[in-house]
Amino acid sequence: MPSTANWWTAKIDWSTPAGQLLRRFLDALPTDRPIHLTLYGSAPLQLTVDPQLMSADVDLFCVGDEDLASLVAAAKVDKTQGGFYVEPGFELSFRTSPRWRTRAATIQRGNVTLTIPHPLDILIGKVHRLDAKDLKAFERVIQLSGHPTPAEFQRELQEAVDLFRPAFDEDSPNRYPENTRRLWREIFHAEIDVQRDIIQPAIGRRNEGYGKPPPDYKRSLDS
């Protein structure tokens, strides 16, 4: 099956609001040690796909023991400064495909390694919330690139099937199943059966990998 990720050039537009703020932050970082940062949220789309896609902040997480919040405050790019700001986050906040690192872009600026996830993985992460601006991000990425197609995104959600597991916190239910159905209606103008079209095929492939016989989907649907 052809890769769904080879349409992205990962060329960064540093003149965008996210690019200017990010460069200001990177230039203020200490130079006495390697620092590894990863972008997530909407900023990667503004930087590499559509400069017109707005975001309230630039979301970052740090790999390692760095105190990212302190670095952001020291650079005077945190939310207390007003306006556009850098939001220090955590890797656990970036819920997306387990394959995201294999297609992310990495750039080096001095001692800083900056990882930028593929737009496909940014979009997968947006399904959890799927606000109006998240739907707009889907629309613009598809308009400008032709990707992801419904078939491509269905396959990617199968590969990220664990996103559909019940939530740990009963007060915060997993919204991926409901929002996936909404996404298909509003963006792809079609219906999708999450259990039949995403979860069952994914579990079937997983079981085959374990050496188990595939489930009899026809029998389960007929019963």
C-alpha positions in Angstrom: 0.0 0.0 0.0 1.5 3.4 -1.0 2.5 5.7 1.9 -0.1 8.3 2.9 2.7 10.6 4.2 4.8 11.3 1.1 2.8 14.4 0.1 4.3 16.6 2.8 7.5 18.6 2.2 8.0 19.8 5.8 9.2 23.1 4.5 8.9 25.6 7.4 7.6 29.2 6.9 9.4 31.1 9.6 7.6 34.3 8.6 4.3 33.0 10.1 3.3 34.1 13.6 4.1 30.6 14.9 7.5 30.7 13.1 8.5 34.1 14.4 7.5 33.2 18.0 9.2 29.9 17.8 12.4 31.3 16.4 12.4 33.9 19.2 12.1 31.2 21.7 14.8 28.9 20.2 17.2 31.8 20.0 16.8 32.5 23.7 17.5 28.9 24.8 20.7 27.9 26.7 23.5 26.8 24.4 25.5 24.7 26.9 23.6 21.4 26.4 21.5 19.6 23.8 17.7 20.4 24.0 15.1 18.3 22.2 11.7 19.8 21.5 8.6 18.6 19.7 5.8 20.8 18.3 2.2 19.7 18.4 -1.2 21.4 18.2 -2.0 23.7 15.3 1.4 25.4 14.9 2.9 22.6 12.7 0.1 23.2 10.2 0.6 26.9 10.2 4.3 26.5 9.8 4.3 23.8 7.0 0.9 23.7 5.3 -1.2 26.9 5.5 0.1 30.2 7.0 -3.5 31.4 7.3 -4.4 28.7 9.9 -4.5 30.5 13.2 -3.7 29.2 16.7 -3.8 30.9 20.1 -0.4 29.5 21.0 2.6 27.3 20.1 2.4 23.9 21.9 5.7 22.2 22.7 6.9 19.4 24.8 10.4 18.5 25.7 12.2 15.2 25.6 14.3 14.7 28.7 14.6 16.4 32.1 14.4 20.0 31.0 12.1 22.3 32.9 10.3 23.6 29.8 8.0 26.0 31.7 11.0 27.7 33.2 12.7 28.0 29.7 9.6 29.5 28.3 9.2 32.0 31.1 12.9 33.0 30.9 12.5 33.7 27.2 9.5 35.9 28.0 7.2 34.0 25.5 4.8 32.6 28.1 1.1 33.5 28.4 1.8 36.1 31.1 3.3 38.3 28.4 0.0 38.6 26.6 -0.8 37.9 23.0 0.6 34.9 21.1 2.6 32.6 23.4 4.4 29.3 23.8 2.5 26.7 25.8 4.7 24.1 27.5 3.1 20.7 27.4 3.8 17.0 27.8 4.2 14.1 25.4 1.2 12.4 26.9 -0.9 15.4 25.7 -0.1 14.5 22.1 -2.6 11.6 21.4 -2.0 10.4 17.9 -0.8 7.5 15.8 2.0 5.3 17.3 3.7 5.7 13.9 4.1 9.5 14.3 7.8 9.5 14.9 8.6 7.6 11.7 7.2 10.4 9.5 8.0 13.5 11.6 10.5 16.0 10.3 13.5 17.0 12.4 15.5 20.2 12.1 18.7 21.3 14.0 19.2 24.8 15.1 22.5 24.9 17.0 22.2 22.7 20.0 18.4 22.5 19.7 16.7 19.5 17.9 13.1 20.4 16.9 10.7 17.7 15.8 7.7 18.6 13.7 5.0 15.9 13.4 3.5 15.1 10.0 0.2 16.9 9.4 -1.5 13.5 9.3 -0.6 12.9 12.9 -1.6 16.5 13.9 -5.0 15.8 12.4 -5.4 12.5 14.2 -4.7 14.3 17.4 -7.4 16.8 16.7 -10.2 14.2 16.5 -10.2 14.0 20.3 -11.6 17.6 20.6 -12.8 18.4 17.1 -13.8 22.0 17.7 -14.7 24.3 14.8 -11.0 25.3 14.3 -10.1 21.6 14.2 -12.6 21.0 11.5 -11.2 24.0 9.7 -7.7 22.5 9.9 -9.0 19.3 8.2 -10.7 21.4 5.5 -7.6 23.4 4.7 -5.1 20.5 4.7 -7.4 18.6 2.3 -8.0 21.6 0.1 -4.3 22.3 -0.2 -2.9 18.8 -0.5 -5.7 16.5 -1.4 -4.9 14.4 1.7 -5.9 12.6 3.7 -8.6 10.9 1.6 -11.3 9.0 3.6 -9.6 5.7 2.8 -6.2 7.0 4.0 -7.6 8.4 7.2 -9.6 5.2 7.9 -6.4 3.2 7.5 -4.5 5.5 9.8 -7.2 5.3 12.5 -7.0 1.5 12.3 -3.3 1.8 12.9 -4.1 4.0 15.9 -6.9 1.8 17.2 -5.9 2.1 20.8 -7.2 5.7 20.7 -10.7 4.2 20.7 -10.2 2.4 24.0 -12.5 3.5 26.9 -11.1 6.4 28.9 -9.5 5.9 32.3 -11.5 8.8 33.7 -15.2 8.1 33.8 -15.8 11.9 34.0 -13.9 12.4 30.7 -15.3 9.9 28.2 -13.3 8.9 25.1 -14.7 11.2 22.3 -12.8 9.5 19.5 -15.7 7.2 18.4 -18.3 9.9 18.4 -16.0 12.5 16.9 -14.9 10.1 14.1 -18.5 9.7 13.0 -18.9 13.5 13.1 -15.7 14.0 11.1 -16.9 11.6 8.4 -20.2 13.4 8.1 -18.8 17.0 8.1 -15.6 16.6 6.2 -16.0 13.5 4.1 -19.8 13.8 3.7 -20.3 10.1 4.4 -21.1 7.7 7.3 -18.7 5.4 9.0 -19.3 2.5 11.4 -16.4 2.9 13.8 -16.7 -0.7 15.2 -17.0 -2.3 11.8 -14.7 -0.1 9.7 -11.9 0.8 12.2 -11.8 -1.3 15.3 -12.6 -4.8 14.0 -10.2 -4.7 11.0 -7.4 -3.4 13.3 -8.0 -6.0 16.0 -8.1 -8.7 13.2 -4.7 -7.6 11.9 -3.3 -7.5 15.4 -4.6 -11.0 16.2 -3.1 -12.3 12.9 0.2 -10.8 14.1 -0.1 -12.8 17.3 -0.8 -16.0 15.2 -4.4 -16.1 16.1 -7.1 -16.9 13.4 -9.0 -13.8 12.2 -12.4 -13.3 13.8 -15.5 -14.3 11.7 -16.9 -10.8 11.1 -19.8 -12.1 9.0 -21.0 -14.3 11.8 -20.7 -11.5 14.4 -22.7 -9.1 12.1 -25.4 -11.7 11.4 -25.9 -12.6 15.0 
